[in-house]
C-alpha cells in the first residue's frame, strides 16, 4: 500500500494541465484523487498516487 502523496507539479504534468487547475479541482472537491485543506492562510494538498493513476487511466501493474 502506497501512502506518500504525489506532488501537484507531477499530477498537473501527467494530466497536461497547469498546477492551478489541479489545486482548484482539489479545493472544490471535483478531482476525486486527493484533498485540499486550508491551514491558517495556506492550503495544503494530498494526492493519493493510486487514486490518481486510476482516475487518469494509468495501469499500475
For each residue, the residues with C-beta under 8 A, 3 or more apart:
1:
2: 49 50
3:
4: 49
5: 34 45 46 47 48 49
6: 10 11 47 48 49 52
7: 10 11 47
8: 11 12 19 22 23 45 47
9: 12 13 19
10: 6 7 13 14
11: 6 7 8 14 15 22 33 34 47 52
12: 8 9 15 17 18 19 21 22
13: 9 10 16
14: 10 11 52 56 58
15: 11 12 21 22 56
16: 13
17: 12 21 22
18: 12 21 22
19: 8 9 12 22 23
20: 23 24
21: 12 15 17 18 24 25
22: 8 11 12 15 17 18 19 25 26 31 47
23: 8 19 20 26 27 36 43 45
24: 20 21 27 28
25: 21 22 28 30 31
26: 22 23 29 31 34 35 36 45 47
27: 23 24 36 43
28: 24 25
29: 26
30: 25
31: 22 25 26 34 55
32: 51 55
33: 11 47 48 51 52 54 55
34: 5 11 26 31 45 46 47 48 51 52
35: 26 45 46
36: 23 26 27 43 44 45
37: 43 44 45 46
38: 41 42 43 44
39: 42 43 44
40:
41: 38
42: 38 39
43: 23 27 36 37 38 39
44: 36 37 38 39
45: 5 8 23 26 34 35 36 37
46: 5 34 35 37
47: 5 6 7 8 11 22 26 33 34 51 52
48: 5 6 33 34 51 52
49: 2 4 5 6 52 53
50: 2 53 54 60
51: 32 33 34 47 48 54 55
52: 6 11 14 33 34 47 48 49 55 56 58
53: 49 50 56 57 58 59 60
54: 33 50 51 57 58
55: 31 32 33 51 52
56: 14 15 52 53
57: 53 54
58: 14 52 53 54
59: 53
60: 50 53
61:
